[in-house]
Amino acid sequence: ETGVTQSPTHLIKTRGQQVTLRCSSQSGHNTVSWYQQALGQGPQFIFQYYREEENGRGNFPPRFSGLQFPNYSSELNVNALELDDSALYLCASSNSRADTQYFGPGTRLTVL
Amino acid sequence: AQSVSQHNHHVILSEAASLELGCNYSYGGTVNLFWYVQYPGQHLQLLLKYFSGDPLVKGIKGFEAEFIKSKFSFNLRKPSVQWSDTAEYFCAVIDNTNAGKSTFGDGTTLTVKP
């Protein structure tokens, strides 16, 4: 059984640029959630995709957008990057919308 | 808005000491409750969960948690910690009326001295 994978591992961007982060869900999982984790804080919910539809969204501006593909992998896109977007971005997959989440290793984004 | 509070930011214990980590949440409806753990260099992983039924739930590695609905609490316990329990522990809540959204606490770092 393949776990959740994320790419890239690390990324450095400059303010105003756009970034795409990718996530492959665990085999058999149809739900993917994305989180932003700043240093010393818990994961902050960005949004969830369930069967290719956005199922819930946290308090993040519209420049944070996502996509889920038919194979249930997912992308997180962030436009017009700001310095405060520097964080660890976590992807988690699950069997359903309210069940146990299986986390990937994260993508460390640095915005200069 | 729903929130989760973990009152202990950093706990330091000696091996064999008992552990209790507090978790309180703000939402009064039906919730699913989780404790996740992140060992050094590893991904976040599930320690235990509560959906319904017996409010005392047991997880991996001898951990347990008790759901007290009247106190909006889901505290994590272990009678005797080991050095290998050194990790960061996160409490998380899913509101079942808004099943897509998880709320995490800010985590508690546990250091167990050998």
Contacts between the chains, C-beta under 8 A, distances in Angstrom:
chain1	res1	chain2	res2	distance
A	3	B	43	7.7
A	4	B	43	7.8
A	33	B	100	7.7
A	33	B	102	6.6
A	35	B	102	8.0
A	35	B	104	7.7
A	40	B	106	7.2
A	41	B	106	5.2
A	41	B	107	7.6
A	42	B	4	7.6
A	42	B	6	7.9
A	42	B	90	5.5
A	42	B	92	7.9
A	42	B	104	3.7
A	42	B	105	5.3
A	42	B	106	4.6
A	42	B	107	5.2
A	43	B	44	7.7
A	43	B	90	7.4
A	43	B	102	7.9
A	43	B	104	4.8
A	44	B	104	7.5
A	45	B	101	5.5
A	45	B	102	5.4
A	45	B	103	6.7
A	45	B	104	7.7
A	47	B	100	7.7
A	48	B	100	4.1
A	48	B	101	7.0
A	50	B	100	6.9
A	55	B	99	7.5
A	55	B	100	3.8
A	56	B	98	6.2
A	56	B	99	7.2
A	56	B	100	2.3
A	56	B	101	4.3
A	57	B	100	7.8
A	57	B	101	7.7
A	58	B	101	6.5
A	59	B	1	7.8
A	90	B	44	7.2
A	92	B	44	7.7
A	97	B	99	4.1
A	97	B	100	5.4
A	98	B	32	5.2
A	98	B	94	4.7
A	98	B	96	6.0
A	98	B	99	4.2
A	99	B	32	7.7
A	100	B	34	7.0
A	100	B	46	5.0
A	100	B	49	6.0
A	101	B	46	7.8
A	101	B	102	7.0
A	102	B	45	7.8
A	102	B	46	7.9
A	103	B	36	7.8
A	103	B	43	4.8
A	103	B	44	4.1
A	103	B	45	7.1
A	104	B	43	6.6
A	105	B	43	5.6
A	106	B	43	7.9
